[in-house]
């Protein structure tokens, strides 16, 4: 089990026009190996790792959102 994952986020920018948040993600080698372990693959390209990290972020948002309850819309 890998326990030294480090993920840093920087350069956050929000576009009011498109209402999107973009930012840079930096992951150490242990975080990359963790992604490979989750996917059951070795020697993934960095593009594949980034794509899988994006999928994991998306699923984490959904899981945590439903755990806390849906936002009330008035």
N, CA, C and O atoms as a GROMACS GRO file, in nm:
protein
  296
    1UNK      N    1   0.084  -0.119   0.000
    1UNK     CA    2   0.000   0.000   0.000
    1UNK      C    3   0.089   0.125   0.000
    1UNK      O    4   0.185   0.134   0.077
    2UNK      N    5   0.057   0.219  -0.084
    2UNK     CA    6   0.134   0.342  -0.096
    2UNK      C    7   0.070   0.446  -0.005
    2UNK      O    8  -0.050   0.470  -0.012
    3UNK      N    9   0.152   0.509   0.079
    3UNK     CA   10   0.095   0.603   0.177
    3UNK      C   11   0.155   0.742   0.171
    3UNK      O   12   0.129   0.825   0.258
    4UNK      N   13   0.235   0.770   0.071
    4UNK     CA   14   0.302   0.900   0.065
    4UNK      C   15   0.257   0.981  -0.056
    4UNK      O   16   0.337   1.049  -0.120
    5UNK      N   17   0.126   0.972  -0.088
    5UNK     CA   18   0.076   1.047  -0.203
    5UNK      C   19   0.075   1.196  -0.172
    5UNK      O   20   0.030   1.237  -0.065
    6UNK      N   21   0.123   1.275  -0.263
    6UNK     CA   22   0.120   1.421  -0.252
    6UNK      C   23   0.060   1.477  -0.379
    6UNK      O   24   0.107   1.450  -0.489
    7UNK      N   25  -0.046   1.556  -0.363
    7UNK     CA   26  -0.110   1.621  -0.477
    7UNK      C   27  -0.123   1.768  -0.443
    7UNK      O   28  -0.184   1.805  -0.342
    8UNK      N   29  -0.067   1.852  -0.527
    8UNK     CA   30  -0.073   1.996  -0.508
    8UNK      C   31  -0.157   2.058  -0.620
    8UNK      O   32  -0.156   2.012  -0.734
    9UNK      N   33  -0.228   2.162  -0.584
    9UNK     CA   34  -0.312   2.233  -0.680
    9UNK      C   35  -0.268   2.379  -0.683
    9UNK      O   36  -0.240   2.438  -0.579
   10UNK      N   37  -0.260   2.437  -0.802
   10UNK     CA   38  -0.220   2.577  -0.815
   10UNK      C   39  -0.277   2.639  -0.940
   10UNK      O   40  -0.347   2.574  -1.018
   11UNK      N   41  -0.245   2.764  -0.958
   11UNK     CA   42  -0.285   2.840  -1.077
   11UNK      C   43  -0.435   2.834  -1.104
   11UNK      O   44  -0.477   2.817  -1.219
   12UNK      N   45  -0.515   2.848  -1.000
   12UNK     CA   46  -0.660   2.841  -1.017
   12UNK      C   47  -0.711   2.966  -1.088
   12UNK      O   48  -0.672   3.078  -1.054
   13UNK      N   49  -0.798   2.945  -1.185
   13UNK     CA   50  -0.860   3.056  -1.259
   13UNK      C   51  -1.006   3.023  -1.282
   13UNK      O   52  -1.041   2.911  -1.321
   14UNK      N   53  -1.092   3.120  -1.257
   14UNK     CA   54  -1.235   3.102  -1.280
   14UNK      C   55  -1.279   3.193  -1.392
   14UNK      O   56  -1.253   3.314  -1.390
   15UNK      N   57  -1.346   3.137  -1.492
   15UNK     CA   58  -1.399   3.215  -1.603
   15UNK      C   59  -1.547   3.241  -1.577
   15UNK      O   60  -1.628   3.149  -1.574
   16UNK      N   61  -1.581   3.366  -1.558
   16UNK     CA   62  -1.721   3.401  -1.535
   16UNK      C   63  -1.805   3.380  -1.661
   16UNK      O   64  -1.923   3.348  -1.654
   17UNK      N   65  -1.742   3.399  -1.776
   17UNK     CA   66  -1.813   3.384  -1.902
   17UNK      C   67  -1.860   3.240  -1.922
   17UNK      O   68  -1.977   3.215  -1.951
   18UNK      N   69  -1.768   3.146  -1.908
   18UNK     CA   70  -1.803   3.005  -1.928
   18UNK      C   71  -1.838   2.934  -1.798
   18UNK      O   72  -1.879   2.818  -1.799
   19UNK      N   73  -1.821   3.003  -1.687
   19UNK     CA   74  -1.848   2.950  -1.553
   19UNK      C   75  -1.774   2.819  -1.529
   19UNK      O   76  -1.831   2.719  -1.485
   20UNK      N   77  -1.643   2.822  -1.560
   20UNK     CA   78  -1.558   2.706  -1.538
   20UNK      C   79  -1.438   2.743  -1.454
   20UNK      O   80  -1.384   2.853  -1.463
   21UNK      N   81  -1.397   2.649  -1.373
   21UNK     CA   82  -1.278   2.662  -1.290
   21UNK      C   83  -1.170   2.575  -1.351
   21UNK      O   84  -1.193   2.457  -1.377
   22UNK      N   85  -1.054   2.631  -1.374
   22UNK     CA   86  -0.942   2.551  -1.423
   22UNK      C   87  -0.825   2.570  -1.327
   22UNK      O   88  -0.807   2.677  -1.269
   23UNK      N   89  -0.747   2.465  -1.312
   23UNK     CA   90  -0.632   2.471  -1.223
   23UNK      C   91  -0.530   2.365  -1.264
   23UNK      O   92  -0.561   2.273  -1.339
   24UNK      N   93  -0.409   2.381  -1.213
   24UNK     CA   94  -0.301   2.288  -1.240
   24UNK      C   95  -0.291   2.190  -1.124
   24UNK      O   96  -0.301   2.230  -1.007
   25UNK      N   97  -0.270   2.064  -1.156
   25UNK     CA   98  -0.254   1.960  -1.054
   25UNK      C   99  -0.115   1.900  -1.069
   25UNK      O  100  -0.074   1.864  -1.180
   26UNK      N  101  -0.042   1.890  -0.959
   26UNK     CA  102   0.088   1.824  -0.957
   26UNK      C  103   0.080   1.704  -0.863
   26UNK      O  104   0.039   1.719  -0.747
   27UNK      N  105   0.118   1.588  -0.911
   27UNK     CA  106   0.112   1.465  -0.832
   27UNK      C  107   0.249   1.400  -0.827
   27UNK      O  108   0.319   1.392  -0.928
   28UNK      N  109   0.288   1.354  -0.709
   28UNK     CA  110   0.418   1.287  -0.699
   28UNK      C  111   0.408   1.144  -0.751
   28UNK      O  112   0.300   1.098  -0.786
   29UNK      N  113   0.520   1.076  -0.756
   29UNK     CA  114   0.526   0.942  -0.814
   29UNK      C  115   0.438   0.844  -0.736
   29UNK      O  116   0.382   0.752  -0.796
   30UNK      N  117   0.425   0.862  -0.605
   30UNK     CA  118   0.340   0.772  -0.527
   30UNK      C  119   0.193   0.789  -0.563
   30UNK      O  120   0.118   0.692  -0.567
   31UNK      N  121   0.151   0.911  -0.590
   31UNK     CA  122   0.013   0.934  -0.633
   31UNK      C  123  -0.010   0.871  -0.770
   31UNK      O  124  -0.117   0.816  -0.795
   32UNK      N  125   0.088   0.880  -0.857
   32UNK     CA  126   0.077   0.820  -0.991
   32UNK      C  127   0.068   0.667  -0.979
   32UNK      O  128  -0.014   0.604  -1.047
   33UNK      N  129   0.150   0.608  -0.892
   33UNK     CA  130   0.145   0.463  -0.871
   33UNK      C  131   0.011   0.422  -0.812
   33UNK      O  132  -0.040   0.314  -0.844
   34UNK      N  133  -0.045   0.505  -0.726
   34UNK     CA  134  -0.176   0.475  -0.668
   34UNK      C  135  -0.283   0.470  -0.777
   34UNK      O  136  -0.368   0.382  -0.777
   35UNK      N  137  -0.277   0.565  -0.871
   35UNK     CA  138  -0.371   0.566  -0.983
   35UNK      C  139  -0.355   0.438  -1.064
   35UNK      O  140  -0.454   0.375  -1.102
   36UNK      N  141  -0.231   0.399  -1.091
   36UNK     CA  142  -0.207   0.275  -1.165
   36UNK      C  143  -0.263   0.154  -1.091
   36UNK      O  144  -0.320   0.064  -1.152
   37UNK      N  145  -0.247   0.152  -0.958
   37UNK     CA  146  -0.301   0.042  -0.877
   37UNK      C  147  -0.453   0.038  -0.884
   37UNK      O  148  -0.512  -0.069  -0.897
   38UNK      N  149  -0.516   0.155  -0.875
   38UNK     CA  150  -0.662   0.163  -0.882
   38UNK      C  151  -0.711   0.110  -1.017
   38UNK      O  152  -0.812   0.039  -1.023
   39UNK      N  153  -0.640   0.143  -1.123
   39UNK     CA  154  -0.679   0.101  -1.258
   39UNK      C  155  -0.636  -0.042  -1.289
   39UNK      O  156  -0.683  -0.102  -1.385
   40UNK      N  157  -0.546  -0.097  -1.208
   40UNK     CA  158  -0.497  -0.232  -1.235
   40UNK      C  159  -0.403  -0.238  -1.353
   40UNK      O  160  -0.390  -0.342  -1.417
   41UNK      N  161  -0.338  -0.128  -1.383
   41UNK     CA  162  -0.246  -0.121  -1.496
   41UNK      C  163  -0.110  -0.072  -1.447
   41UNK      O  164  -0.100  -0.005  -1.344
   42UNK      N  165  -0.007  -0.106  -1.522
   42UNK     CA  166   0.127  -0.052  -1.495
   42UNK      C  167   0.175   0.020  -1.620
   42UNK      O  168   0.128  -0.008  -1.731
   43UNK      N  169   0.265   0.110  -1.602
   43UNK     CA  170   0.324   0.185  -1.713
   43UNK      C  171   0.220   0.262  -1.794
   43UNK      O  172   0.225   0.263  -1.917
   44UNK      N  173   0.127   0.326  -1.725
   44UNK     CA  174   0.028   0.410  -1.794
   44UNK      C  175   0.098   0.536  -1.845
   44UNK      O  176   0.194   0.582  -1.785
   45UNK      N  177   0.049   0.589  -1.955
   45UNK     CA  178   0.102   0.718  -2.001
   45UNK      C  179   0.052   0.826  -1.906
   45UNK      O  180  -0.048   0.807  -1.836
   46UNK      N  181   0.121   0.938  -1.903
   46UNK     CA  182   0.081   1.046  -1.813
   46UNK      C  183  -0.055   1.103  -1.852
   46UNK      O  184  -0.128   1.154  -1.767
   47UNK      N  185  -0.089   1.095  -1.980
   47UNK     CA  186  -0.221   1.139  -2.025
   47UNK      C  187  -0.329   1.048  -1.968
   47UNK      O  188  -0.435   1.095  -1.926
   48UNK      N  189  -0.302   0.918  -1.966
   48UNK     CA  190  -0.397   0.823  -1.907
   48UNK      C  191  -0.412   0.847  -1.757
   48UNK      O  192  -0.524   0.842  -1.705
   49UNK      N  193  -0.301   0.872  -1.689
   49UNK     CA  194  -0.305   0.900  -1.545
   49UNK      C  195  -0.388   1.026  -1.519
   49UNK      O  196  -0.472   1.028  -1.429
   50UNK      N  197  -0.365   1.129  -1.597
   50UNK     CA  198  -0.440   1.255  -1.580
   50UNK      C  199  -0.589   1.233  -1.605
   50UNK      O  200  -0.672   1.285  -1.531
   51UNK      N  201  -0.622   1.156  -1.706
   51UNK     CA  202  -0.763   1.128  -1.737
   51UNK      C  203  -0.828   1.051  -1.622
   51UNK      O  204  -0.941   1.081  -1.584
   52UNK      N  205  -0.758   0.953  -1.566
   52UNK     CA  206  -0.811   0.876  -1.454
   52UNK      C  207  -0.824   0.961  -1.328
   52UNK      O  208  -0.920   0.945  -1.252
   53UNK      N  209  -0.729   1.052  -1.306
   53UNK     CA  210  -0.740   1.144  -1.192
   53UNK      C  211  -0.864   1.232  -1.206
   53UNK      O  212  -0.933   1.259  -1.108
   54UNK      N  213  -0.890   1.276  -1.327
   54UNK     CA  214  -1.009   1.356  -1.352
   54UNK      C  215  -1.136   1.278  -1.322
   54UNK      O  216  -1.230   1.330  -1.262
   55UNK      N  217  -1.138   1.151  -1.365
   55UNK     CA  218  -1.254   1.066  -1.337
   55UNK      C  219  -1.272   1.046  -1.187
   55UNK      O  220  -1.385   1.048  -1.137
   56UNK      N  221  -1.161   1.026  -1.116
   56UNK     CA  222  -1.169   1.008  -0.971
   56UNK      C  223  -1.217   1.134  -0.901
   56UNK      O  224  -1.293   1.127  -0.804
   57UNK      N  225  -1.172   1.250  -0.947
   57UNK     CA  226  -1.219   1.376  -0.890
   57UNK      C  227  -1.369   1.392  -0.912
   57UNK      O  228  -1.442   1.431  -0.821
   58UNK      N  229  -1.414   1.360  -1.033
   58UNK     CA  230  -1.556   1.371  -1.064
   58UNK      C  231  -1.638   1.277  -0.976
   58UNK      O  232  -1.743   1.316  -0.924
   59UNK      N  233  -1.593   1.152  -0.960
   59UNK     CA  234  -1.668   1.058  -0.878
   59UNK      C  235  -1.663   1.098  -0.730
   59UNK      O  236  -1.761   1.078  -0.658
   60UNK      N  237  -1.552   1.154  -0.684
   60UNK     CA  238  -1.543   1.200  -0.545
   60UNK      C  239  -1.641   1.314  -0.520
   60UNK      O  240  -1.700   1.321  -0.413
   61UNK      N  241  -1.657   1.403  -0.616
   61UNK     CA  242  -1.754   1.512  -0.602
   61UNK      C  243  -1.895   1.459  -0.589
   61UNK      O  244  -1.972   1.505  -0.505
   62UNK      N  245  -1.930   1.362  -0.673
   62UNK     CA  246  -2.064   1.304  -0.669
   62UNK      C  247  -2.088   1.232  -0.537
   62UNK      O  248  -2.192   1.250  -0.474
   63UNK      N  249  -1.991   1.151  -0.496
   63UNK     CA  250  -2.005   1.074  -0.372
   63UNK      C  251  -2.021   1.168  -0.252
   63UNK      O  252  -2.109   1.147  -0.169
   64UNK      N  253  -1.938   1.270  -0.243
   64UNK     CA  254  -1.943   1.360  -0.130
   64UNK      C  255  -2.064   1.452  -0.134
   64UNK      O  256  -2.115   1.492  -0.029
   65UNK      N  257  -2.110   1.486  -0.253
   65UNK     CA  258  -2.228   1.571  -0.265
   65UNK      C  259  -2.352   1.500  -0.215
   65UNK      O  260  -2.432   1.557  -0.141
   66UNK      N  261  -2.368   1.375  -0.257
   66UNK     CA  262  -2.487   1.302  -0.214
   66UNK      C  263  -2.479   1.267  -0.066
   66UNK      O  264  -2.582   1.250  -0.002
   67UNK      N  265  -2.361   1.255  -0.012
   67UNK     CA  266  -2.344   1.227   0.130
   67UNK      C  267  -2.392   1.346   0.212
   67UNK      O  268  -2.453   1.328   0.318
   68UNK      N  269  -2.365   1.466   0.164
   68UNK     CA  270  -2.403   1.587   0.239
   68UNK      C  271  -2.542   1.636   0.206
   68UNK      O  272  -2.592   1.726   0.274
   69UNK      N  273  -2.605   1.582   0.105
   69UNK     CA  274  -2.738   1.626   0.068
   69UNK      C  275  -2.733   1.720  -0.051
   69UNK      O  276  -2.634   1.791  -0.072
   70UNK      N  277  -2.838   1.720  -0.126
   70UNK     CA  278  -2.845   1.804  -0.244
   70UNK      C  279  -2.866   1.949  -0.203
   70UNK      O  280  -2.933   1.977  -0.104
   71UNK      N  281  -2.810   2.040  -0.279
   71UNK     CA  282  -2.827   2.182  -0.254
   71UNK      C  283  -2.973   2.221  -0.277
   71UNK      O  284  -3.034   2.182  -0.377
   72UNK      N  285  -3.026   2.296  -0.185
   72UNK     CA  286  -3.164   2.340  -0.198
   72UNK      C  287  -3.170   2.453  -0.299
   72UNK      O  288  -3.096   2.551  -0.286
   73UNK      N  289  -3.256   2.441  -0.398
   73UNK     CA  290  -3.272   2.546  -0.498
   73UNK      C  291  -3.403   2.617  -0.473
   73UNK      O  292  -3.508   2.554  -0.460
   74UNK      N  293  -3.395   2.748  -0.467
   74UNK     CA  294  -3.516   2.826  -0.440
   74UNK      C  295  -3.572   2.883  -0.568
   74UNK      O  296  -3.674   2.952  -0.565
   0.00000   0.00000   0.00000
